[in-house]
Amino acid sequence: MTLSDLSIKNPVFAWMLMLGLIVFGWIGFEKMGISQMPDVDYPVVNVSVSLEGAAPEVMETQVTDVIDGALMGIQGVKDISSSSRRGQSRITVEFELDRDIDVAMQEAQAKISAAQRELPRDIDAPTVSKTNP
């Protein structure tokens, strides 16, 4: 005997089954957990460079622009923002969400190492770190 035969012969059973599925479906839907702030790892890499006593214009033209240009060549870059202050430069690289942050950080370090010959000689070594805002 199939469910359709049983439902035709016993319509009360069919209605009770349907009502039960609706009620338990609604209860399950209400109890379902939805997070307003899901746990997502944003692949963001920060690069900090310092050059003692350099003007912000010097930091921008001789350091920030060089590193920005090197980091542009990395695959999966979503956004690059930078700021230059007296003696300091900070570059933030945001990658696509599906990008592995460890691989992206290694690629950023490799690109910065390759571009380091274009930086001023007395500059401190660039510091590369990953963050999760």
N, CA, C and O atoms as a GROMACS GRO file, in nm:
protein
  532
    1MET      N    1   0.085  -0.116   0.000
    1MET     CA    2   0.000   0.000   0.000
    1MET      C    3   0.090   0.124   0.000
    1MET      O    4   0.182   0.135   0.081
    2THR      N    5   0.064   0.214  -0.090
    2THR     CA    6   0.145   0.335  -0.102
    2THR      C    7   0.086   0.446  -0.016
    2THR      O    8  -0.025   0.435   0.036
    3LEU      N    9   0.162   0.552  -0.004
    3LEU     CA   10   0.117   0.667   0.076
    3LEU      C   11  -0.006   0.733   0.015
    3LEU      O   12  -0.094   0.781   0.087
    4SER      N   13  -0.011   0.735  -0.117
    4SER     CA   14  -0.129   0.796  -0.182
    4SER      C   15  -0.254   0.714  -0.158
    4SER      O   16  -0.361   0.770  -0.132
    5ASP      N   17  -0.245   0.582  -0.164
    5ASP     CA   18  -0.361   0.496  -0.135
    5ASP      C   19  -0.406   0.514   0.010
    5ASP      O   20  -0.525   0.524   0.039
    6LEU      N   21  -0.309   0.518   0.101
    6LEU     CA   22  -0.340   0.536   0.243
    6LEU      C   23  -0.406   0.671   0.268
    6LEU      O   24  -0.498   0.680   0.349
    7SER      N   25  -0.359   0.776   0.200
    7SER     CA   26  -0.415   0.910   0.218
    7SER      C   27  -0.556   0.921   0.161
    7SER      O   28  -0.641   0.991   0.217
    8ILE      N   29  -0.581   0.852   0.052
    8ILE     CA   30  -0.716   0.855  -0.006
    8ILE      C   31  -0.815   0.782   0.083
    8ILE      O   32  -0.927   0.828   0.102
    9LYS      N   33  -0.775   0.669   0.138
    9LYS     CA   34  -0.864   0.590   0.223
    9LYS      C   35  -0.882   0.653   0.361
    9LYS      O   36  -0.987   0.638   0.423
   10ASN      N   37  -0.778   0.724   0.411
   10ASN     CA   38  -0.781   0.786   0.544
   10ASN      C   39  -0.742   0.934   0.532
   10ASN      O   40  -0.626   0.968   0.557
   11PRO      N   41  -0.834   1.022   0.495
   11PRO     CA   42  -0.798   1.162   0.476
   11PRO      C   43  -0.758   1.232   0.607
   11PRO      O   44  -0.682   1.328   0.603
   12VAL      N   45  -0.807   1.186   0.719
   12VAL     CA   46  -0.769   1.246   0.847
   12VAL      C   47  -0.619   1.221   0.872
   12VAL      O   48  -0.548   1.309   0.920
   13PHE      N   49  -0.573   1.101   0.840
   13PHE     CA   50  -0.431   1.069   0.854
   13PHE      C   51  -0.346   1.162   0.767
   13PHE      O   52  -0.243   1.210   0.813
   14ALA      N   53  -0.387   1.187   0.645
   14ALA     CA   54  -0.312   1.274   0.553
   14ALA      C   55  -0.307   1.416   0.608
   14ALA      O   56  -0.202   1.480   0.604
   15TRP      N   57  -0.420   1.466   0.658
   15TRP     CA   58  -0.422   1.602   0.715
   15TRP      C   59  -0.335   1.611   0.840
   15TRP      O   60  -0.264   1.710   0.859
   16MET      N   61  -0.339   1.512   0.924
   16MET     CA   62  -0.257   1.514   1.047
   16MET      C   63  -0.107   1.507   1.012
   16MET      O   64  -0.025   1.573   1.075
   17LEU      N   65  -0.073   1.426   0.912
   17LEU     CA   66   0.066   1.417   0.868
   17LEU      C   67   0.114   1.551   0.813
   17LEU      O   68   0.224   1.596   0.845
   18MET      N   69   0.030   1.614   0.731
   18MET     CA   70   0.065   1.743   0.673
   18MET      C   71   0.078   1.849   0.783
   18MET      O   72   0.172   1.928   0.782
   19LEU      N   73  -0.016   1.852   0.875
   19LEU     CA   74  -0.013   1.948   0.984
   19LEU      C   75   0.111   1.927   1.073
   19LEU      O   76   0.175   2.023   1.116
   20GLY      N   77   0.143   1.802   1.100
   20GLY     CA   78   0.263   1.771   1.180
   20GLY      C   79   0.390   1.819   1.112
   20GLY      O   80   0.479   1.876   1.176
   21LEU      N   81   0.400   1.796   0.981
   21LEU     CA   82   0.518   1.842   0.908
   21LEU      C   83   0.529   1.994   0.909
   21LEU      O   84   0.639   2.048   0.923
   22ILE      N   85   0.417   2.064   0.896
   22ILE     CA   86   0.419   2.210   0.899
   22ILE      C   87   0.460   2.261   1.036
   22ILE      O   88   0.544   2.350   1.047
   23VAL      N   89   0.403   2.204   1.142
   23VAL     CA   90   0.434   2.250   1.278
   23VAL      C   91   0.580   2.224   1.312
   23VAL      O   92   0.649   2.314   1.360
   24PHE      N   93   0.628   2.103   1.289
   24PHE     CA   94   0.768   2.073   1.322
   24PHE      C   95   0.865   2.149   1.230
   24PHE      O   96   0.975   2.184   1.272
   25GLY      N   97   0.825   2.175   1.107
   25GLY     CA   98   0.908   2.258   1.019
   25GLY      C   99   0.919   2.400   1.070
   25GLY      O  100   1.026   2.460   1.068
   26TRP      N  101   0.807   2.455   1.116
   26TRP     CA  102   0.807   2.591   1.171
   26TRP      C  103   0.890   2.598   1.299
   26TRP      O  104   0.965   2.694   1.318
   27ILE      N  105   0.877   2.499   1.386
   27ILE     CA  106   0.958   2.497   1.510
   27ILE      C  107   1.106   2.489   1.475
   27ILE      O  108   1.187   2.559   1.534
   28GLY      N  109   1.140   2.405   1.381
   28GLY     CA  110   1.280   2.393   1.340
   28GLY      C  111   1.332   2.522   1.280
   28GLY      O  112   1.447   2.561   1.305
   29PHE      N  113   1.248   2.590   1.202
   29PHE     CA  114   1.289   2.717   1.142
   29PHE      C  115   1.312   2.823   1.249
   29PHE      O  116   1.408   2.899   1.240
   30GLU      N  117   1.225   2.829   1.349
   30GLU     CA  118   1.240   2.928   1.456
   30GLU      C  119   1.363   2.902   1.541
   30GLU      O  120   1.425   2.997   1.590
   31LYS      N  121   1.399   2.777   1.561
   31LYS     CA  122   1.514   2.742   1.646
   31LYS      C  123   1.647   2.747   1.571
   31LYS      O  124   1.753   2.734   1.631
   32MET      N  125   1.640   2.765   1.439
   32MET     CA  126   1.762   2.765   1.359
   32MET      C  127   1.848   2.886   1.396
   32MET      O  128   1.799   2.998   1.402
   33GLY      N  129   1.975   2.862   1.420
   33GLY     CA  130   2.065   2.970   1.458
   33GLY      C  131   2.113   3.050   1.338
   33GLY      O  132   2.164   2.994   1.241
   34ILE      N  133   2.095   3.180   1.345
   34ILE     CA  134   2.143   3.271   1.241
   34ILE      C  135   2.230   3.375   1.310
   34ILE      O  136   2.186   3.443   1.402
   35SER      N  137   2.350   3.387   1.264
   35SER     CA  138   2.444   3.481   1.324
   35SER      C  139   2.448   3.610   1.243
   35SER      O  140   2.462   3.607   1.120
   36GLN      N  141   2.436   3.722   1.312
   36GLN     CA  142   2.447   3.851   1.243
   36GLN      C  143   2.591   3.881   1.207
   36GLN      O  144   2.617   3.952   1.109
   37MET      N  145   2.683   3.830   1.283
   37MET     CA  146   2.826   3.849   1.257
   37MET      C  147   2.891   3.712   1.242
   37MET      O  148   2.950   3.662   1.338
   38PRO      N  149   2.883   3.650   1.125
   38PRO     CA  150   2.941   3.517   1.108
   38PRO      C  151   3.093   3.522   1.121
   38PRO      O  152   3.156   3.625   1.096
   39ASP      N  153   3.150   3.410   1.158
   39ASP     CA  154   3.294   3.400   1.177
   39ASP      C  155   3.360   3.385   1.040
   39ASP      O  156   3.367   3.274   0.986
   40VAL      N  157   3.408   3.495   0.986
   40VAL     CA  158   3.472   3.496   0.855
   40VAL      C  159   3.614   3.548   0.873
   40VAL      O  160   3.635   3.650   0.938
   41ASP      N  161   3.709   3.478   0.815
   41ASP     CA  162   3.848   3.524   0.819
   41ASP      C  163   3.873   3.610   0.697
   41ASP      O  164   3.876   3.562   0.584
   42TYR      N  165   3.892   3.739   0.721
   42TYR     CA  166   3.921   3.831   0.612
   42TYR      C  167   4.071   3.826   0.584
   42TYR      O  168   4.151   3.855   0.674
   43PRO      N  169   4.110   3.790   0.464
   43PRO     CA  170   4.253   3.784   0.432
   43PRO      C  171   4.311   3.925   0.411
   43PRO      O  172   4.302   3.981   0.302
   44VAL      N  173   4.370   3.979   0.517
   44VAL     CA  174   4.429   4.113   0.512
   44VAL      C  175   4.575   4.102   0.556
   44VAL      O  176   4.608   4.040   0.657
   45VAL      N  177   4.662   4.165   0.478
   45VAL     CA  178   4.806   4.168   0.508
   45VAL      C  179   4.847   4.313   0.527
   45VAL      O  180   4.813   4.399   0.445
   46ASN      N  181   4.919   4.341   0.636
   46ASN     CA  182   4.971   4.475   0.664
   46ASN      C  183   5.122   4.475   0.644
   46ASN      O  184   5.191   4.382   0.684
   47VAL      N  185   5.170   4.580   0.581
   47VAL     CA  186   5.314   4.599   0.561
   47VAL      C  187   5.352   4.731   0.626
   47VAL      O  188   5.294   4.835   0.593
   48SER      N  189   5.447   4.727   0.717
   48SER     CA  190   5.496   4.848   0.784
   48SER      C  191   5.642   4.868   0.750
   48SER      O  192   5.722   4.774   0.756
   49VAL      N  193   5.676   4.991   0.715
   49VAL     CA  194   5.814   5.025   0.680
   49VAL      C  195   5.849   5.155   0.751
   49VAL      O  196   5.766   5.246   0.758
   50SER      N  197   5.971   5.163   0.803
   50SER     CA  198   6.012   5.288   0.866
   50SER      C  199   6.149   5.331   0.813
   50SER      O  200   6.237   5.249   0.786
   51LEU      N  201   6.163   5.461   0.800
   51LEU     CA  202   6.287   5.525   0.755
   51LEU      C  203   6.304   5.647   0.843
   51LEU      O  204   6.233   5.746   0.829
   52GLU      N  205   6.398   5.640   0.932
   52GLU     CA  206   6.417   5.741   1.035
   52GLU      C  207   6.432   5.881   0.976
   52GLU      O  208   6.522   5.906   0.895
   53GLY      N  209   6.343   5.972   1.017
   53GLY     CA  210   6.353   6.112   0.981
   53GLY      C  211   6.307   6.150   0.841
   53GLY      O  212   6.324   6.266   0.802
   54ALA      N  213   6.252   6.059   0.766
   54ALA     CA  214   6.210   6.090   0.628
   54ALA      C  215   6.077   6.164   0.629
   54ALA      O  216   5.989   6.135   0.710
   55ALA      N  217   6.064   6.259   0.540
   55ALA     CA  218   5.940   6.336   0.526
   55ALA      C  219   5.831   6.247   0.468
   55ALA      O  220   5.862   6.148   0.400
   56PRO      N  221   5.705   6.280   0.493
   56PRO     CA  222   5.596   6.198   0.438
   56PRO      C  223   5.599   6.188   0.285
   56PRO      O  224   5.564   6.084   0.229
   57GLU      N  225   5.639   6.297   0.218
   57GLU     CA  226   5.647   6.293   0.072
   57GLU      C  227   5.753   6.194   0.025
   57GLU      O  228   5.733   6.122  -0.073
   58VAL      N  229   5.866   6.192   0.094
   58VAL     CA  230   5.973   6.097   0.060
   58VAL      C  231   5.925   5.955   0.084
   58VAL      O  232   5.949   5.866   0.002
   59MET      N  233   5.857   5.932   0.196
   59MET     CA  234   5.806   5.799   0.226
   59MET      C  235   5.707   5.753   0.119
   59MET      O  236   5.705   5.637   0.080
   60GLU      N  237   5.625   5.846   0.073
   60GLU     CA  238   5.525   5.809  -0.027
   60GLU      C  239   5.589   5.776  -0.161
   60GLU      O  240   5.558   5.673  -0.220
   61THR      N  241   5.679   5.861  -0.208
   61THR     CA  242   5.735   5.841  -0.342
   61THR      C  243   5.840   5.731  -0.347
   61THR      O  244   5.843   5.654  -0.443
   62GLN      N  245   5.925   5.723  -0.245
   62GLN     CA  246   6.036   5.628  -0.250
   62GLN      C  247   6.007   5.494  -0.185
   62GLN      O  248   6.077   5.396  -0.211
   63VAL      N  249   5.905   5.487  -0.101
   63VAL     CA  250   5.877   5.362  -0.030
   63VAL      C  251   5.737   5.308  -0.063
   63VAL      O  252   5.723   5.198  -0.116
   64THR      N  253   5.635   5.387  -0.031
   64THR     CA  254   5.497   5.338  -0.046
   64THR      C  255   5.463   5.306  -0.190
   64THR      O  256   5.405   5.201  -0.217
   65ASP      N  257   5.498   5.394  -0.283
   65ASP     CA  258   5.467   5.368  -0.424
   65ASP      C  259   5.539   5.245  -0.477
   65ASP      O  260   5.483   5.169  -0.556
   66VAL      N  261   5.662   5.224  -0.433
   66VAL     CA  262   5.739   5.107  -0.478
   66VAL      C  263   5.675   4.978  -0.428
   66VAL      O  264   5.658   4.882  -0.503
   67ILE      N  265   5.639   4.976  -0.299
   67ILE     CA  266   5.579   4.856  -0.241
   67ILE      C  267   5.438   4.834  -0.298
   67ILE      O  268   5.400   4.720  -0.326
   68ASP      N  269   5.362   4.942  -0.315
   68ASP     CA  270   5.229   4.930  -0.376
   68ASP      C  271   5.238   4.866  -0.515
   68ASP      O  272   5.161   4.777  -0.548
   69GLY      N  273   5.332   4.913  -0.594
   69GLY     CA  274   5.350   4.858  -0.728
   69GLY      C  275   5.386   4.711  -0.726
   69GLY      O  276   5.340   4.634  -0.810
   70ALA      N  277   5.468   4.671  -0.629
   70ALA     CA  278   5.506   4.530  -0.619
   70ALA      C  279   5.388   4.444  -0.575
   70ALA      O  280   5.369   4.333  -0.625
   71LEU      N  281   5.307   4.495  -0.483
   71LEU     CA  282   5.195   4.417  -0.431
   71LEU      C  283   5.079   4.409  -0.528
   71LEU      O  284   4.995   4.319  -0.517
   72MET      N  285   5.072   4.501  -0.624
   72MET     CA  286   4.965   4.497  -0.724
   72MET      C  287   4.971   4.372  -0.810
   72MET      O  288   4.869   4.328  -0.864
   73GLY      N  289   5.088   4.313  -0.823
   73GLY     CA  290   5.106   4.196  -0.907
   73GLY      C  291   5.060   4.066  -0.844
   73GLY      O  292   5.065   3.962  -0.910
   74ILE      N  293   5.014   4.069  -0.720
   74ILE     CA  294   4.970   3.947  -0.653
   74ILE      C  295   4.827   3.916  -0.697
   74ILE      O  296   4.742   4.005  -0.707
   75GLN      N  297   4.803   3.789  -0.722
   75GLN     CA  298   4.670   3.747  -0.767
   75GLN      C  299   4.571   3.750  -0.651
   75GLN      O  300   4.605   3.710  -0.540
   76GLY      N  301   4.449   3.796  -0.677
   76GLY     CA  302   4.343   3.795  -0.577
   76GLY      C  303   4.338   3.919  -0.489
   76GLY      O  304   4.269   3.918  -0.387
   77VAL      N  305   4.410   4.025  -0.526
   77VAL     CA  306   4.407   4.148  -0.447
   77VAL      C  307   4.275   4.219  -0.471
   77VAL      O  308   4.236   4.244  -0.585
   78LYS      N  309   4.206   4.251  -0.363
   78LYS     CA  310   4.078   4.320  -0.371
   78LYS      C  311   4.097   4.471  -0.356
   78LYS      O  312   4.037   4.549  -0.429
   79ASP      N  313   4.181   4.511  -0.260
   79ASP     CA  314   4.200   4.653  -0.233
   79ASP      C  315   4.336   4.674  -0.167
   79ASP      O  316   4.381   4.592  -0.086
   80ILE      N  317   4.400   4.785  -0.202
   80ILE     CA  318   4.525   4.825  -0.138
   80ILE      C  319   4.507   4.968  -0.089
   80ILE      O  320   4.468   5.056  -0.166
   81SER      N  321   4.535   4.990   0.038
   81SER     CA  322   4.531   5.125   0.093
   81SER      C  323   4.662   5.150   0.166
   81SER      O  324   4.722   5.058   0.222
   82SER      N  325   4.706   5.274   0.165
   82SER     CA  326   4.835   5.306   0.227
   82SER      C  327   4.829   5.442   0.293
   82SER      O  328   4.748   5.528   0.257
   83SER      N  329   4.916   5.460   0.389
   83SER     CA  330   4.931   5.590   0.454
   83SER      C  331   5.079   5.612   0.481
   83SER      O  332   5.151   5.520   0.519
   84SER      N  333   5.121   5.736   0.462
   84SER     CA  334   5.261   5.772   0.484
   84SER      C  335   5.266   5.885   0.586
   84SER      O  336   5.196   5.985   0.574
   85ARG      N  337   5.351   5.865   0.685
   85ARG     CA  338   5.375   5.968   0.786
   85ARG      C  339   5.524   5.993   0.794
   85ARG      O  340   5.602   5.930   0.723
   86ARG      N  341   5.561   6.082   0.880
   86ARG     CA  342   5.703   6.112   0.898
   86ARG      C  343   5.777   5.988   0.946
   86ARG      O  344   5.759   5.944   1.060
   87GLY      N  345   5.858   5.934   0.860
   87GLY     CA  346   5.941   5.819   0.896
   87GLY      C  347   5.870   5.685   0.892
   87GLY      O  348   5.932   5.583   0.922
   88GLN      N  349   5.743   5.682   0.857
   88GLN     CA  350   5.670   5.556   0.856
   88GLN      C  351   5.576   5.546   0.737
   88GLN      O  352   5.521   5.645   0.690
   89SER      N  353   5.561   5.424   0.691
   89SER     CA  354   5.467   5.395   0.584
   89SER      C  355   5.393   5.267   0.621
   89SER      O  356   5.454   5.171   0.669
   90ARG      N  357   5.263   5.267   0.600
   90ARG     CA  358   5.182   5.149   0.632
   90ARG      C  359   5.093   5.119   0.511
   90ARG      O  360   5.018   5.204   0.465
   91ILE      N  361   5.103   4.996   0.461
   91ILE     CA  362   5.026   4.951   0.347
   91ILE      C  363   4.938   4.835   0.392
   91ILE      O  364   4.986   4.741   0.455
   92THR      N  365   4.809   4.842   0.359
   92THR     CA  366   4.715   4.736   0.393
   92THR      C  367   4.662   4.676   0.263
   92THR      O  368   4.608   4.746   0.178
   93VAL      N  369   4.678   4.545   0.250
   93VAL     CA  370   4.634   4.474   0.130
   93VAL      C  371   4.520   4.380   0.170
   93VAL      O  372   4.538   4.292   0.254
   94GLU      N  373   4.404   4.400   0.107
   94GLU     CA  374   4.289   4.313   0.134
   94GLU      C  375   4.271   4.222   0.014
   94GLU      O  376   4.268   4.267  -0.101
   95PHE      N  377   4.259   4.092   0.041
   95PHE     CA  378   4.244   3.991  -0.064
   95PHE      C  379   4.100   3.944  -0.072
   95PHE      O  380   4.020   3.971   0.017
   96GLU      N  381   4.068   3.874  -0.179
   96GLU     CA  382   3.936   3.813  -0.194
   96GLU      C  383   3.915   3.712  -0.080
   96GLU      O  384   4.011   3.656  -0.027
   97LEU      N  385   3.788   3.690  -0.042
   97LEU     CA  386   3.758   3.603   0.072
   97LEU      C  387   3.801   3.458   0.051
   97LEU      O  388   3.832   3.389   0.148
   98ASP      N  389   3.803   3.411  -0.072
   98ASP     CA  390   3.840   3.272  -0.096
   98ASP      C  391   3.992   3.252  -0.102
   98ASP      O  392   4.038   3.140  -0.125
   99ARG      N  393   4.066   3.356  -0.082
   99ARG     CA  394   4.213   3.350  -0.089
   99ARG      C  395   4.270   3.302   0.044
   99ARG      O  396   4.227   3.349   0.150
  100ASP      N  397   4.365   3.209   0.041
  100ASP     CA  398   4.431   3.159   0.162
  100ASP      C  399   4.528   3.266   0.212
  100ASP      O  400   4.616   3.310   0.138
  101ILE      N  401   4.511   3.308   0.336
  101ILE     CA  402   4.589   3.419   0.390
  101ILE      C  403   4.737   3.384   0.403
  101ILE      O  404   4.822   3.470   0.385
  102ASP      N  405   4.768   3.259   0.435
  102ASP     CA  406   4.909   3.221   0.450
  102ASP      C  407   4.983   3.225   0.316
  102ASP      O  408   5.097   3.271   0.310
  103VAL      N  409   4.918   3.178   0.212
  103VAL     CA  410   4.980   3.182   0.079
  103VAL      C  411   4.993   3.327   0.033
  103VAL      O  412   5.094   3.366  -0.026
  104ALA      N  413   4.890   3.407   0.059
  104ALA     CA  414   4.893   3.548   0.020
  104ALA      C  415   5.006   3.622   0.093
  104ALA      O  416   5.073   3.706   0.035
  105MET      N  417   5.026   3.589   0.219
  105MET     CA  418   5.132   3.654   0.296
  105MET      C  419   5.270   3.615   0.242
  105MET      O  420   5.359   3.699   0.233
  106GLN      N  421   5.287   3.488   0.207
  106GLN     CA  422   5.414   3.445   0.149
  106GLN      C  423   5.441   3.515   0.016
  106GLN      O  424   5.554   3.555  -0.012
  107GLU      N  425   5.338   3.529  -0.066
  107GLU     CA  426   5.355   3.599  -0.194
  107GLU      C  427   5.388   3.746  -0.172
  107GLU      O  428   5.469   3.803  -0.244
  108ALA      N  429   5.324   3.807  -0.072
  108ALA     CA  430   5.353   3.948  -0.041
  108ALA      C  431   5.498   3.963   0.004
  108ALA      O  432   5.566   4.057  -0.037
  109GLN      N  433   5.545   3.872   0.089
  109GLN     CA  434   5.684   3.879   0.134
  109GLN      C  435   5.781   3.861   0.018
  109GLN      O  436   5.884   3.929   0.012
  110ALA      N  437   5.749   3.772  -0.074
  110ALA     CA  438   5.835   3.751  -0.190
  110ALA      C  439   5.838   3.874  -0.280
  110ALA      O  440   5.945   3.914  -0.327
  111LYS      N  441   5.722   3.936  -0.304
  111LYS     CA  442   5.718   4.057  -0.388
  111LYS      C  443   5.793   4.173  -0.322
  111LYS      O  444   5.862   4.249  -0.389
  112ILE      N  445   5.779   4.186  -0.191
  112ILE     CA  446   5.849   4.294  -0.120
  112ILE      C  447   5.999   4.269  -0.122
  112ILE      O  448   6.077   4.363  -0.138
  113SER      N  449   6.040   4.145  -0.105
  113SER     CA  450   6.183   4.113  -0.111
  113SER      C  451   6.240   4.145  -0.249
  113SER      O  452   6.352   4.194  -0.260
  114ALA      N  453   6.164   4.118  -0.354
  114ALA     CA  454   6.210   4.148  -0.490
  114ALA      C  455   6.217   4.298  -0.513
  114ALA      O  456   6.304   4.345  -0.587
  115ALA      N  457   6.128   4.375  -0.451
  115ALA     CA  458   6.125   4.520  -0.470
  115ALA      C  459   6.219   4.594  -0.374
  115ALA      O  460   6.233   4.716  -0.384
  116GLN      N  461   6.281   4.523  -0.284
  116GLN     CA  462   6.363   4.589  -0.181
  116GLN      C  463   6.487   4.658  -0.239
  116GLN      O  464   6.538   4.752  -0.178
  117ARG      N  465   6.534   4.614  -0.354
  117ARG     CA  466   6.651   4.680  -0.414
  117ARG      C  467   6.618   4.820  -0.465
  117ARG      O  468   6.707   4.902  -0.486
  118GLU      N  469   6.487   4.848  -0.487
  118GLU     CA  470   6.444   4.980  -0.532
  118GLU      C  471   6.417   5.075  -0.416
  118GLU      O  472   6.396   5.195  -0.437
  119LEU      N  473   6.417   5.023  -0.294
  119LEU     CA  474   6.394   5.106  -0.176
  119LEU      C  475   6.523   5.174  -0.133
  119LEU      O  476   6.631   5.128  -0.171
  120PRO      N  477   6.515   5.281  -0.055
  120PRO     CA  478   6.638   5.345  -0.004
  120PRO      C  479   6.722   5.247   0.078
  120PRO      O  480   6.668   5.156   0.142
  121ARG      N  481   6.853   5.266   0.076
  121ARG     CA  482   6.944   5.172   0.141
  121ARG      C  483   6.934   5.172   0.294
  121ARG      O  484   6.947   5.066   0.356
  122ASP      N  485   6.910   5.286   0.354
  122ASP     CA  486   6.910   5.294   0.500
  122ASP      C  487   6.772   5.268   0.562
  122ASP      O  488   6.748   5.303   0.678
  123ILE      N  489   6.683   5.208   0.486
  123ILE     CA  490   6.549   5.179   0.535
  123ILE      C  491   6.552   5.052   0.621
  123ILE      O  492   6.630   4.960   0.597
  124ASP      N  493   6.465   5.050   0.723
  124ASP     CA  494   6.450   4.928   0.803
  124ASP      C  495   6.379   4.823   0.719
  124ASP      O  496   6.305   4.855   0.626
  125ALA      N  497   6.402   4.697   0.754
  125ALA     CA  498   6.338   4.588   0.680
  125ALA      C  499   6.186   4.597   0.695
  125ALA      O  500   6.137   4.615   0.807
  126PRO      N  501   6.111   4.583   0.586
  126PRO     CA  502   5.965   4.589   0.595
  126PRO      C  503   5.910   4.475   0.681
  126PRO      O  504   5.958   4.362   0.675
  127THR      N  505   5.810   4.506   0.761
  127THR     CA  506   5.745   4.408   0.847
  127THR      C  507   5.611   4.370   0.784
  127THR      O  508   5.527   4.456   0.760
  128VAL      N  509   5.592   4.241   0.759
  128VAL     CA  510   5.470   4.191   0.696
  128VAL      C  511   5.395   4.109   0.802
  128VAL      O  512   5.451   4.019   0.864
  129SER      N  513   5.267   4.143   0.821
  129SER     CA  514   5.187   4.068   0.919
  129SER      C  515   5.045   4.050   0.865
  129SER      O  516   4.998   4.129   0.784
  130LYS      N  517   4.979   3.947   0.912
  130LYS     CA  518   4.841   3.924   0.871
  130LYS      C  519   4.751   3.962   0.988
  130LYS      O  520   4.784   3.940   1.105
  131THR      N  521   4.636   4.020   0.956
  131THR     CA  522   4.541   4.060   1.058
  131THR      C  523   4.401   4.016   1.019
  131THR      O  524   4.374   3.986   0.903
  132ASN      N  525   4.314   4.012   1.117
  132ASN     CA  526   4.173   3.979   1.094
  132ASN      C  527   4.089   4.088   1.159
  132ASN      O  528   4.066   4.087   1.280
  133PRO      N  529   4.044   4.182   1.078
  133PRO     CA  530   3.968   4.294   1.137
  133PRO      C  531   3.835   4.249   1.192
  133PRO      O  532   3.760   4.330   1.246
   0.00000   0.00000   0.00000
